[in-house]
Amino acid sequence: MRHTLMAAALALLPLATAPAVQAGTLEDVRARGSLNCGVFGRLPGFSAPDASGTIRGLDADYCRAVAAAVLGDATKVRFVEQATPNDGMAALGAGSIDILARNVTLTLSRDGTQPVTPVGILFHDGQGFLVAADGKTNSAQQLGGKRICFTEAGGISAAGELQSYAARQGLHFTEVKLPDAGALVAAFKAGQCDAMAGDMSQLAARRVTEFRQPESVMLLPEAISREPLGPLVRQGDEAWRQVAFWVLQALVETEEREITSASLAASLQSSDPVARRLLGLTPGIGTPIGLADDWVLQVVRQVGNYGELYSRSLGAGSAIGLERGINALWLQGGLLYPLPLR
């Protein structure tokens, strides 16, 4: 009898002493009813206020897509400005934001030393050069002996990439390091350097926002580094990583399947089994990651597919007018290749 009572007591012990299970970010976002998204907030094309003060851009719309998938409402996003990538990663680790979408380059050091996990590449960028459109310089290989302005504010590794490119091409640059982006543009305008170095997307944005006559300057065609930009989530929350990752894949997959916000009504009538599964008409796409089966439908209806996001933020539908290039679908010669949503 005593052994029976002792066994019963031991069986109950784990229930009494086990710690409470911690809720994950997905549950937190649902309970809060909104998504806290860390953004730069001052870079046109990625995240910057429009005339009405609403944050617009590729990073901002990615967060809206996550909100549409999780909450069914793309407007339920609170944008929190992060001055530097390190600030954003610290905020992510501390739990003050749920996701960081701040044009951050995904690197080994960030993945290995910060409490964050990348969830895919939202934009393939690369360091390039902005020069005067006077016909004197049409290629990066013509920059030998020139003065190159750059900034490393916010953790940008411009100097290392410049030196690597110079070594590979047998060139010599005069490096002019500036404290921030404002000083970089001012120095170039003042003639203190012959070229501005930086991520090509940022240079393209500054070309139309910082110069009264954008046609007076031009981007050189070469990218001298790889700068894969993508969102980050907290390390150790696998359920939330899956949501953030598959939302990004869905944006690309729906573009490949030609499912747009404008054509959605027709897509809902399609007999294509892949389209029907994507849009939740055939059950099952939401269950593996804890979402409703119409989560892709809500993303496209409220935000659009990747091509729509790109066009209005950076491409032909924007003031920046940046060509898709390597950010085109793999079927069109680009690098965007979604994992199958099945």
VOVO-970551 format. One record per residue (C-alpha): residue in one letter; residue number from 1; x, y, z. Coordinates in steps of 0.05 Angstrom, whole numbers. Each point is the difference from the previous one (the first is absolute). Example, Ala and Ser with C-alpha at 12.3 -4.5 7.8 and 13.67 -1.06 7.14 Angstrom:
   nupa   marlo        x        y        z
      A       1      246      -90      156
      S       2       27       69      -13
end
This chain:
   nupa   marlo        x        y        z
      M       1        0        0        0
      R       2       56       47       19
      H       3       36      -13      -66
      T       4      -65       13      -38
      L       5       -9       67       35
      M       6       73       20      -12
      A       7       -6      -17      -74
      A       8      -63       42       -5
      A       9       35       58       34
      L      10       60       -4      -46
      A      11      -46       -2      -60
      L      12      -32       65       22
      L      13       66       35       16
      P      14       18       23      -71
      L      15      -69       32       -7
      A      16       12       41       63
      T      17       71       22      -14
      A      18        2        7      -76
      P      19        9       74      -22
      A      20      -56       33      -38
      V      21        6       -4      -76
      Q      22       21       66      -29
      A      23      -46       29      -53
      G      24       34       12      -67
      T      25        0       62      -44
      L      26      -58      -25      -42
      E      27      -44       -5       62
      D      28       25       68       25
      V      29      -17       35      -65
      R      30      -69      -30       -1
      A      31      -13       18       72
      R      32       24       71      -11
      G      33      -38        6      -65
      S      34       58       35      -36
      L      35       70      -13      -27
      N      36       59       40       24
      C      37       46        8      -60
      G      38       69       31        5
      V      39       18       42      -61
      F      40       51       53      -19
      G      41      -56       49      -13
      R      42       42       49      -40
      L      43       19      -37      -64
      P      44      -47       11      -59
      G      45      -16      -65      -36
      F      46        7      -41       63
      S      47      -32       38       57
      A      48      -13       75        1
      P      49      -62       43       13
      D      50      -42       23      -59
      A      51      -33       69       -4
      S      52      -52      -22       51
      G      53       51      -29       48
      T      54      -15      -73      -16
      I      55       62      -44       -3
      R      56        8      -28      -70
      G      57       51      -46      -34
      L      58       20      -72      -12
      D      59       19      -14       73
      A      60      -64       33       26
      D      61      -44      -39      -48
      Y      62       34      -65       19
      C      63      -22       13       72
      R      64      -70       17      -25
      A      65       -1      -68      -35
      V      66       19      -35       65
      A      67      -56       37       36
      A      68      -49      -19      -54
      A      69       20      -74        6
      V      70       -1       -2       76
      L      71      -55       49       19
      G      72      -40        4      -64
      D      73       12       75       -2
      A      74       60       32      -34
      T      75      -12       66       37
      K      76       14      -30       68
      V      77       74       18       -1
      R      78       38       46       47
      F      79       64       25      -33
      V      80       58       12       47
      E      81       59       38      -28
      Q      82       69      -31       11
      A      83       58       48      -13
      T      84       50      -56      -14
      P      85       -2      -74      -14
      N      86       32      -13       68
      D      87      -55       41       33
      G      88      -52      -42      -36
      M      89       32      -66       19
      A      90        4       22       73
      A      91      -73       20       -1
      L      92      -17      -67      -31
      G      93       39      -38       53
      A      94      -33       41       55
      G      95      -70      -15      -27
      S      96      -20       73      -14
      I      97      -11      -18      -73
      D      98      -25      -65      -31
      I      99       37        4      -66
      L     100       56       43      -28
      A     101       -9       21      -73
      R     102       53       53       -6
      N     103       41      -10      -64
      V     104       49      -41       41
      T     105       53      -41      -36
      L     106       -2      -73       22
      T     107       70      -20       20
      L     108       36      -55       39
      S     109       20       47       56
      R     110      -70       26       11
      D     111      -30      -70       -1
      G     112       55      -28       44
      T     113        7       54       53
      Q     114      -69       31        6
      P     115      -64      -32       30
      V     116      -33        3      -68
      T     117      -18      -47      -57
      P     118       -7       20      -74
      V     119      -64      -20      -35
      G     120       20        8      -73
      I     121       23       52      -51
      L     122      -50       55      -14
      F     123       47       40      -46
      H     124       65      -18      -34
      D     125       44       61        3
      G     126       73       16      -11
      Q     127       49       57       11
      G     128        6       46      -59
      F     129       18       70      -20
      L     130      -37       65      -17
      V     131       38       48      -45
      A     132      -13       63      -40
      A     133      -37      -14      -65
      D     134       50       38      -41
      G     135       25      -58      -43
      K     136       68       -2       33
      T     137      -11      -62       42
      N     138      -45      -56      -25
      S     139       30      -60       36
      A     140       28      -16       69
      Q     141       64      -21      -34
      Q     142       10       73      -20
      L     143        3       22       73
      G     144       74      -14        9
      G     145       34       61       31
      K     146      -67       31       18
      R     147      -25       25       67
      I     148      -54      -46       27
      C     149      -46       26       55
      F     150      -33      -51       47
      T     151      -29       -7       69
      E     152        2      -58       48
      A     153      -55       28       45
      G     154      -48      -54       24
      G     155       49      -57      -10
      I     156       10        6      -75
      S     157       64      -35      -22
      A     158       15       46      -59
      A     159       75        7       10
      G     160       13      -75        0
      E     161      -39      -10      -64
      L     162       34       59      -34
      Q     163       68      -26       18
      S     164      -18      -71      -23
      Y     165      -26       26      -67
      A     166       62       44      -10
      A     167       46      -60       14
      R     168      -38      -45      -48
      Q     169        0       52      -56
      G     170       70       27       12
      L     171      -28       70       15
      H     172       18       53       51
      F     173      -53       44       33
      T     174        7       60       44
      E     175      -49      -16       56
      V     176      -40       57       31
      K     177      -37      -25       62
      L     178      -60       40       24
      P     179      -38       -5       66
      D     180      -70      -11      -28
      A     181      -43        0      -63
      G     182      -14       75        5
      A     183       74       16        1
      L     184       11      -49      -57
      V     185      -49       35      -47
      A     186       25       69       21
      A     187       72      -19      -15
      F     188      -18      -27      -68
      K     189      -40       63      -18
      A     190       58       43       23
      G     191       48      -35      -47
      Q     192       41      -31       56
      C     193       -4      -68      -34
      D     194      -11      -29      -70
      A     195      -48      -55       20
      M     196      -46      -20       57
      A     197        4      -73       21
      G     198      -57      -36       34
      D     199      -54      -52       -9
      M     200      -29       10      -70
      S     201      -71        3       25
      Q     202       17       56       48
      L     203       39       38      -53
      A     204      -59       -6      -47
      A     205      -47       27       53
      R     206       47       58       18
      R     207        7       16      -74
      V     208      -73       20       -4
      T     209       -8       28       70
      E     210       65       37       12
      F     211       15       31      -68
      R     212      -42       55      -31
      Q     213       17      -27      -69
      P     214        4      -76        7
      E     215       21       -6      -73
      S     216       65       36       18
      V     217       25      -63       36
      M     218        0      -74      -19
      L     219       10      -68       30
      L     220       58      -39      -29
      P     221      -23      -70      -23
      E     222       47      -42       42
      A     223      -15      -27       69
      I     224       66      -14       36
      S     225      -28      -40       58
      R     226      -59      -43       21
      E     227      -48       32       49
      P     228      -59      -47       12
      L     229      -50       40       40
      G     230      -53      -36       40
      P     231      -44        0       62
      L     232       23      -28       67
      V     233      -38      -31       58
      R     234       21      -21       70
      Q     235       42      -62        7
      G     236      -33      -61       30
      D     237      -73       14      -21
      E     238       -7      -50      -56
      A     239      -75        8       -9
      W     240        7       74      -12
      R     241       60      -10      -47
      Q     242      -43      -47      -42
      V     243      -55       52       -6
      A     244       48       56      -19
      F     245       37      -46      -50
      W     246      -62      -27      -35
      V     247      -32       68       -7
      L     248       61       21      -39
      Q     249       -4      -63      -43
      A     250      -74       12      -13
      L     251       14       71      -26
      V     252       47      -29      -52
      E     253      -42      -63      -15
      T     254      -63       41      -14
      E     255       39       44      -49
      E     256       26      -62      -36
      R     257      -72      -27       -4
      E     258      -24       68      -25
      I     259      -47        8       59
      T     260       -6       75       12
      S     261      -45       44       42
      A     262      -34       22      -66
      S     263       -9      -71      -27
      L     264      -20      -32       66
      A     265      -74       -8      -18
      A     266       19      -39      -63
      S     267       52      -41       38
      L     268      -54      -21       50
      Q     269      -39      -30      -58
      S     270       60      -38      -27
      S     271        1      -75       -6
      D     272       76       -1        9
      P     273       12      -44       61
      V     274       62       38       21
      A     275      -36       67       -2
      R     276      -59      -29       38
      R     277       46      -27       54
      L     278       38       66        5
      L     279      -64       39        9
      G     280      -29      -47       51
      L     281      -55      -27      -43
      T     282       29      -69       11
      P     283       12       -8       75
      G     284       69      -11       31
      I     285       47       58      -15
      G     286       -9       34       67
      T     287        1      -58       49
      P     288       76      -16       -3
      I     289       18       70       23
      G     290      -59       16       45
      L     291      -37       47      -47
      A     292      -69        1      -31
      D     293       -5      -32      -69
      D     294      -14       68      -32
      W     295       65       32       23
      V     296       30        5      -70
      L     297      -66       26      -27
      Q     298        1       56       53
      V     299       73       18      -17
      V     300      -15        8      -74
      R     301      -68       34       10
      Q     302       27       51       50
      V     303       73        9      -20
      G     304       13      -33      -67
      N     305       54      -47      -26
      Y     306       75       14       -2
      G     307       -3       32      -68
      E     308      -54       48       23
      L     309       40       18       63
      Y     310       63       11      -41
      S     311      -33       42      -54
      R     312      -32       50       47
      S     313       59        4       48
      L     314       62       -2      -45
      G     315      -20      -15      -71
      A     316      -39       28      -58
      G     317      -58       23       44
      S     318       46       41       45
      A     319       41       63       -7
      I     320       63      -42        8
      G     321      -11      -41      -63
      L     322       51      -55       17
      E     323       -1      -58      -49
      R     324      -15      -69       28
      G     325       68      -28      -22
      I     326       20      -59       45
      N     327      -63       13       41
      A     328      -42      -28      -58
      L     329      -30      -69        3
      W     330       45      -58      -19
      L     331      -43      -11      -61
      Q     332       20       70      -23
      G     333       74       -7       13
      G     334       -1       24       72
      L     335       15      -33       66
      L     336      -69       -4       31
      Y     337      -16      -74        7
      P     338      -54      -16       51
      L     339       -3      -64       39
      P     340      -63      -39      -16
      L     341      -60       16       44
      R     342      -25      -71        4
end
